[in-house]
Amino acid sequence: MQQQKLHYLHEATDSCAKSRFVYFCTECLCVLKVCKSLSSVDRVIETFENRCPSCGSALEGSLSCRLTPVSDEWSDAPSRRGERRVTPRTSELFKQASSLLREPSFNFSPIEKFEPGRVAVFTGKYAETVAEFLCFRGQLPRRHGGLDTVVVFIDGGNCSDPYLFASYAREYMVPPREALGRVVTSRAFTIYQLANLVTRELPRVIGEHGSKFVIISDILSMFNDPSIDAKEASRVIEAIKGGLREVKKKRRDVFVLVTLTAKTPYDHLITDSADLFLNLSPANSKVAAMLLKHPCKPSLQPREEILRPILHQRYHRYG
């Protein structure tokens, strides 16, 4: 019998798609069942014989449900015992993102030991996924491949996914609550709130928590609003850039990562002032990292590298 394709919560969906109740494995985010109304959890567990078809985890401790927009393809999620027997495997998304931080410093080969005191910009389909993984890894002790710091995460696009963060924590055998305890988060709902967070609140939070790592995700998505005047948008973006310059000037020990997801007419205002510019795009089952700008290589020619997934490396329990 032909095996069905498995689907995962991290797969892109149309924002206009209908919302459904999605039952999924919290260990690997594999979609198990999609339905219009709530179903019996016990029945879902029984259907899959208490085993996730993707990672093999016991569903009694890893089954969850959320109301979310769904892809049409998710309707064929494996729902019968005869369709679900596939080889357990680690989430592809985790393997793609986890290749970025193998050591305490951010030194996979395209970045080549990028130092703190700089601003990096990630673009591309996997920019947000990678940023959220780095957010998780940054707060880990150095002996476990982290930076041992409180991470400041500003969600500029209101799109961060705590379920994805929790799945990373479980994969590394870190209690999710403990990992989240070292991440200071804030969301902006207007461009002015975002500017205030970066120019006024960010320096205070960095000082209060001694943070060495700041992430500002989807920094320009709200500027796509057609009701925002172009001159006003440019003025606010310049204020945000000024806030980032102040962080660089006064806190040379802080690493700042900015992501650009939705294309805007103002992207160049951010990328032109970045020290590092990297595009992360799909490449079959991996991620292609295209290095477009590097502070130590002013004459850099864009080059692409396929990031290596971690297939067997398991990290010791945190603590």
N, C-alpha and C positions, 0 to 999 in steps of 0.2 A: 504494500500500500504506500502511495506517495505521501511523504511527510509534509505537513502543513507548515507554512512560513510563520514564525513567531513574530509578534509585534511588541513594541516597548513604549512606555509613556513618553520617552524623550523624542520619539519620532515627530517630525513636523506635522502640524495639522492646520487646516484652514481656520482662521479666526471666526469665520462665519458659519462653521460647521455646527450641527446640532449637538447639544450636550446630552450625554448619557451617563448612567452609572457604570463605572469601569472598575472591575475587580482585578487586582494585580498583586504580584509578589513584591513585597517591600525590599527584598534582598537584591533583586536584579531588575525590577520594574517591568517584568514581563506581563503583558495583558492576558488575562485568563478568561474573562467573561465581560461582555458588553450588553446592557439591557436598559430598557426605558424606565423600569421601576426597580426598587430594591428587591433583591433576591435573598434567599436563605444562605448565610455563610456556610453553615454545615453542609448544605447541598453542594456548594462549590467545592468544598474540601473533599467531600465524598466522590465527586465526579473525577477529580484528579488523584484520587487515592492518597491524599495528603502529601503530594509531592509536586513541586513546581516543575513544569516540563522543560524549563530553561536551565535553572541552576540546581535543581534537585532538593531545594530547601523544604523543610516540613512546613506546610501551609498553615498549620494550627498556630504557629508563632509568627508567620510572615505574610498572611493574607490581609489586604486592606481594600478599601473602596473609596472612590472619590467621584464627584460629578464634574465632568470635564468635556470640552469639545472633542469629538472623536473623528478619526479618519474612516472613510467608507470601507477601507481594507480591514479595519479592526473587527468588522462583523463576522469575519471568518476565523476569529480566535479559536484555538482548539477547545472543543467543548465535550468531546466524547473520548472515552478511554482509549479507543482504538486509534485515535488521531494524535495522541499526545506523546507517544513514546519516541522521544528524540534524545540525543546524547546531551546530558547536562553540560552547560558551559558558562563561563563567566560572561557577564553583560558586555557586549561589544562596545557600548558607549564608555563603560568604565575602563576597558583596556585601552581605548583610544586616548582618553583624557589622562590616564595614569602615567603615560609615558613622558609627561612633561616635567615631572618632579621626582627624579630618581635619587637626587642628592639634596643636602640641606640648602644649597644655593640654586638659583634658577639657571642651571648651566647645561641644558641639553644643547646639542651641537649648533643649531642655528643661532642661539643667543650667545653662546660662548662666554659664560661667566659674566653676565650682565650685572652691573654693580648697583647697590642702593643709591639713592639720591638722584634717580632718573625717573622719567615717565615713559612707560611702554603703552603702545596702542595695539590691540588685537582686533582684527576684522574677520569677516567670513562666517559661514554657517555654524562653525563650532566654537566661535569666540566666547559665547556665553557659557557653554558647557565646560570649556577649559577653565574659564575664570572661576566658575563655582567649584571646580575641583581644586584649583590653586587656593581658593579660600579655605577649603577643608585642610589641605596639606600645610598651609602656612602656620596654623595654630598648633601643629604637632611638635613634640620635642625634637631636637636636632638628631638625636640618636635614632629616631624613627623617620628621618627624611624631611622634617619640617623646619620652620624658622623659629619655633618656640616663642611666638608672639601673639598678642591679641590682634585679630584682623578686623579692620574697619571696612564694612561693605555698604556702599551707597547704591541703592537700586534705582537707577534713573529711568528705567523703562517699566517698572512695576512687573517684572517678569521672572524674578528669582524663584527657584523651586526647592522648598525645604525637603520634599520627598527625595529629590535627587541627592541633596546634601546628606540626608540620613542613609541613603543607600551606599554612599562612599564610606561613611563612618562604619557601617556594618561590615563592608568588604574588608576594611582594615582592622576589624575587631575593636573599634573604638565606640564606647557608649555614645549614641547621638546627642543626648542631653549634655554630656560632658564636653563634646566637641563644640556644640552650639554655644556653650557657656563662655567660650573664648572668641566669639564673633560678635562684634557690635554692629548692628544693622540699622539702616534708616531708609525710608522710601520717600521719593519726591513725587508730587502729583501735579506740580506746575513748574514751569521753567524758572520762576522766581524762587520757589522753594529749593530747587536744585542749586541755584546760584548761592542762596543763603547757606545751604549745607556745606558747600565747598569753600566759600570765602570766610565764613564766620565760625561755623560749628566744627568743621574738620580739624583745624589747628587745635582747638580746645580738647576735642576727643582724643586726638593723637597724644597730646601732653598728659591728659588724665589717665590714659591706659598704657602709655609707653609703647604704643603700637609701632611696628616696623614695616607694616604691609597694609596698603590701602587699595581697595578695588572700587571703581566707579563703573557700574555696568550700564550698557546701552545709553550712553551719556547724552546723545542728541535725538533720541526717538521722539521726544515731545516737541521738538522744533519742526516736525513735519506738519504740525497743525496749520492749515491754510489761513486760520484767523489771526495768526501771529505775523505782524509786520516784519519784513525782511531786515530793515534797519534795527528794529528793536531786538530781533533775534541775534543779530551780529553783536549788538551792544552787550546783551546778557552773556553770550558765549565768551566775549572778551573778558568779562568780569570773572567767569569761571576759570579761564586760562590764567588770569592774574592770581586767583586763589591757588592754583596748582604751582605757579612760579614761586609763590611765597612758601609753600610747603617745601619745595626743592631748595630754596635759599636758606631756610631756617632749620630744616631737618634733613641733613645730608644722609641720615641713616635710614630713611624711609623709602621703600620701594612702592611706586604708584603704578597701578595697572588700570587702563581705561579700555572699555570695549565699545565698538561701533557696530551695531547690528543692522538697523534699518538705514538705507541710503538716504542722505539728506543733501541739500545744496551747500551745507556748511561743513561737510566732513573735512575739507582741506584745512579749515581753521584749527582743527585738532591734530590732524596728521602732520601738518607742516611744522608744528612745534614739538612733536614727539621726539624722544631720543631713540626709541626703538619702534619699528613698525612691522607687524607680522600679520599675514593673512593665513587663516586656518580653514581649509576647505576639505570636503569629502574626497577620498581616493580609494575606491572600492570599499573594503571593510576597515580602512585605516584613515588617518588624517594627514593631509599634505600641508606642511608648514612652509609658506613662502616668505622669506626674509626680504623686506623691501627697504629697510633703513636700519643702520646701526651706528652708534656714536663713535666707534673706533674705525669705521670703514666709510668715510665720506664718499668714496667713488664706487660703492658697492653695486654690483650687478645683481638684480633680483635672481634668487635661486630657490629651488624647491627641495625639500627633504621629506621623506615619508617617516613619520614618527613611529617608533617601534612599540608595539604593545607589550605589556607585561603579561606573560602567559602563566608563569609558574611561581614568581616571587610572591611570598606571603610575608606580611610584616608582623612583628611581635605585638602582643596586646599592649595597648597604651597604658602607661602608668608604671 
